[in-house]
Amino acid sequence: ILLLFLRSWRATVVIAAAIPVSIIGTFVALAAFGRSLNVLSLAGNLRGTGVEAVAEILMRLGVTAVTRKDLDAAERYLREGAELMLKLSGEDHIDVARARNDLATVYYQKRDDAQAEKVFRQVLATYVAVLGPDHLTVASDHLIAAEIELGLGDLAAAEEHARTALASREAALGAD
């Protein structure tokens, strides 16, 4: 195939020889430095995707900590992951909203309703900016915000979130 594209025996032989020499050289260098292919692959992937990979890892660690019921660790990982996502993507990005949504859920599970409400407000603002007000995700998060407002004792705010959730749902699905 190389010969068809290059139309030169000499260039084909050079390239055909370079590939196995590079692979063998890589394995020799790995062995000389006590590294494995897995470490090299991991390092390449992390460098290739940069800080975004670190943010995703933090988010996954946070979710894993939630399943282990370690809410303090979950809060730490999710907060750091959300901050990193914000620095990478900016305020109006769906990944930022998802990261903050996970963080707000942890605050809610920890019964820190004031902090959960603050973060859910940011989540809602981002979802409305990115997805529009007539989206089921927006409706769902308004219901969560209503529940938090109830926990804080603000019945008027809870009612407003519930009405907004219903309006978003009806707009997204069509009125029944």
Secondary structure, 3 states (H helix, E strand, C coil): CHHHHHCCHHHHHHHHHHHHHHHHHHHHHHHHCCCCHHHHHHHHHHHHHCHHHHHHHHHHHHHHHHHCCCHHHHHHHHHHHHHHHHHHHCCCCHHHHHHHHHHHHHHHHCCCHHHHHHHHHHHHHHHHHHHCCCCHHHHHHHHHHHHHHHHHCCHHHHHHHHHHHHHHHHHHHCCC
